[in-house]
Amino acid sequence: MTDERTRWLDELEALAEPTKAPQDLRARLLASTESTNRFEDLLEQVARDADLSPDATSALLLAIDDASRWSPGPTPDLSLLHFDGGPATAGAITGFVRIAPGGRFPEHDHGGEEIGVILQGRVRDTATGEIHGRGARLVHQPGTEHALEAVSKIPVVYLAVAHVGVVLGGQLIGPDDARL
């Protein structure tokens, strides 16, 4: 992302001031999500990386907005929504990660290839310093240590497919690890 575009996005976010919404707005919005998917434009990419059918992927993308589906992550800034991907993700940690505004996924390495697809918000990858937003696909190989920092005013949500697992604090955490 160019510096000019980043500045433009920052200025646009600064213009958004909270206002009091009508009381029925939340109910209307939630009702509308039952038939539509706000991640429809990313469905094909997520389905491909998670190795799932479009229907299964659509249901998972709708689950992102269901607070009861999320579990606490390894730090207070993180929430996790695990799911089983298709056969190509066997032996991988697969799910959605949510990072609170200003939060970060801690410095880590990879046991195998890691794929991330940004669904919402903007994140800085400390391996490159680059900022990535909606639709960006990040691929990291073993030996690539990095952290992901949320730089948007809304939570970052991304698909994570970590083949073999992630290395946190020198310890490999695999897909069946109770610490996840």
C-alpha positions in Angstrom: 0.0 0.0 0.0 1.4 3.4 -0.9 2.1 6.0 1.7 -0.4 8.4 0.0 -3.2 5.7 0.2 -2.3 5.0 3.8 -2.5 8.7 4.7 -5.8 8.9 2.8 -7.3 5.9 4.8 -6.0 7.4 8.1 -7.7 10.7 7.3 -10.9 9.0 6.3 -11.0 7.0 9.5 -10.4 10.3 11.5 -13.6 11.8 9.9 -15.8 9.0 11.2 -17.3 10.3 14.4 -19.6 8.1 16.5 -23.2 9.0 16.4 -26.2 7.6 18.3 -28.0 5.1 16.0 -31.7 4.4 16.1 -32.6 1.7 18.6 -33.9 -0.7 16.0 -30.8 -0.3 13.7 -28.9 -3.2 15.3 -31.8 -5.6 14.9 -32.3 -4.6 11.3 -28.6 -5.0 10.5 -28.4 -8.4 12.1 -31.6 -9.5 10.3 -30.0 -8.4 7.0 -26.9 -10.5 7.6 -29.0 -13.7 7.8 -29.5 -13.5 4.0 -26.3 -11.6 3.0 -22.7 -12.0 3.7 -20.5 -9.0 4.2 -17.5 -11.0 3.1 -19.0 -12.3 -0.1 -16.2 -10.7 -2.2 -13.7 -12.8 -0.3 -15.6 -16.0 -0.2 -13.8 -17.6 -3.1 -10.3 -16.8 -1.8 -11.2 -18.0 1.8 -12.8 -21.2 0.4 -9.7 -22.0 -1.7 -7.2 -21.4 1.2 -9.4 -23.3 3.7 -10.1 -26.0 1.2 -13.8 -25.9 1.8 -16.9 -25.6 -0.4 -18.4 -22.2 -1.0 -21.5 -23.1 1.1 -19.4 -24.3 4.1 -17.2 -21.2 3.7 -20.2 -18.9 3.6 -21.5 -20.3 6.8 -18.1 -19.8 8.5 -17.9 -16.2 7.3 -21.4 -15.5 8.7 -20.1 -17.0 12.1 -17.6 -14.2 12.3 -20.4 -11.9 13.6 -21.6 -14.4 16.2 -19.8 -13.5 19.4 -20.5 -16.9 21.0 -18.3 -18.6 18.3 -15.1 -16.8 19.4 -12.7 -18.0 22.1 -10.1 -16.0 24.0 -6.6 -16.0 22.4 -3.2 -16.3 23.9 -3.2 -12.6 24.7 -6.0 -10.2 25.8 -5.9 -8.5 22.3 -6.7 -11.7 20.5 -9.8 -13.9 19.9 -9.9 -17.1 17.9 -12.6 -18.9 15.9 -11.2 -22.3 15.1 -12.7 -24.6 12.4 -11.6 -27.7 10.5 -10.5 -26.9 7.0 -10.6 -29.4 4.1 -8.1 -32.2 3.3 -5.5 -29.7 2.0 -5.3 -28.2 5.5 -4.8 -31.5 7.4 -2.2 -30.9 10.1 -2.8 -27.1 10.0 -4.2 -24.7 12.6 -7.2 -23.3 10.6 -9.5 -20.5 11.7 -10.2 -16.8 12.0 -8.1 -14.5 14.2 -9.4 -11.2 15.6 -7.0 -8.5 16.8 -8.4 -5.6 18.8 -7.6 -2.1 17.6 -4.0 -1.3 18.6 -3.4 -4.9 19.5 -1.0 -7.4 18.0 -0.5 -11.1 17.3 2.8 -11.7 19.1 6.2 -12.3 17.4 6.2 -15.9 16.1 7.7 -18.2 13.5 6.1 -21.0 11.5 6.3 -24.8 11.6 5.2 -24.8 7.9 3.7 -22.4 5.4 1.3 -19.9 6.9 -1.4 -18.3 4.8 -3.4 -15.3 6.0 -6.3 -13.5 4.2 -7.3 -10.1 5.7 -11.1 -9.9 5.9 -11.5 -6.7 7.9 -9.3 -3.9 9.2 -5.6 -3.1 8.5 -2.6 -4.8 9.8 1.2 -4.1 9.8 3.4 -7.1 9.2 6.6 -6.5 11.2 8.6 -8.8 8.8 8.2 -6.2 6.0 6.7 -3.1 7.7 4.0 -3.2 5.0 0.4 -2.4 5.9 -2.2 -4.8 4.5 -6.0 -4.4 4.3 -9.1 -6.2 3.2 -8.4 -8.9 0.6 -4.6 -9.0 1.1 -3.2 -12.5 1.1 -0.1 -13.0 3.2 2.2 -16.0 2.9 5.0 -16.8 5.3 7.4 -19.7 5.2 9.2 -21.3 8.2 12.0 -19.1 9.4 10.0 -15.9 8.8 9.6 -14.4 12.3 7.0 -11.6 12.5 4.2 -10.1 14.5 1.0 -8.6 13.1 -0.1 -5.2 14.5 -3.7 -3.9 14.1 -3.4 -0.3 12.8 -7.1 0.3 12.1 -9.7 1.7 14.4 -11.8 -1.4 13.9 -10.7 -5.0 14.9 -8.7 -6.8 12.4 -10.2 -10.2 11.3 -8.2 -12.6 9.1 -8.2 -16.2 8.0 -5.2 -18.1 9.2 -4.0 -21.4 7.9 -0.8 -22.4 9.7 0.5 -25.6 8.3 2.1 -27.7 11.1 1.5 -24.8 13.6 3.2 -21.7 14.9 6.3 -21.3 17.1 5.6 -19.0 20.0 8.3 -18.4 22.6 10.4 -21.2 21.1 7.6 -23.8 21.4 5.7 -25.3 18.5 2.0 -25.1 19.0 0.3 -27.5 16.6 -3.4 -27.9 15.6 -4.3 -30.2 18.5 -2.5 -28.2 21.2 -4.6 -27.4 24.2 -3.0 -23.9 24.5 -5.1 -22.8 21.5 
